[in-house]
């Protein structure tokens, strides 16, 4: 069995959080992506944020782990078993976003390409967020500043 490991960034700056916007706001997720050979997760998240937003960050600590097991989700997000590690990252330098070097695409709809965007934290509850599994704990983490590493299983909301 092959599990895809990815690293994702939680970057907060001036009351906003850095997210990838797919399409014209169809949905949002965290910047990040899969580890490359010879790369550790903290290195991958720094590289991915730079590729997707032009921003320089430094990893601080692991906040969440999210596992996606396709059979439990009726392949809702594809057939690849995955483990995502979410790191709190500190912005280094400018907060000005540039066009992505390599835009992410939705595998089910390649017309939905991503671009990085600062989203007001106050807008998060109304933001179409994927995965929505961690939205509530994310808001609690932002509100309290309490670092509690957590594991979540991604699920198909249509099956519950």
Secondary structure, DSSP 4 states (H G I P E B T S, - for coil): ---EEEEEEEEEETTEEEEEEETTTTEEE-SEEEPPTT--HHHHHHHHHHHHHS-EEEEEEEEEEEEE-GGGGTTTT-S--EEEEEEEEEEES-------SS--EETTEEEEEEEEEEEEGGGGGGS-BSSGGGHHHHHHHHHH-----EEEEE--GGG-
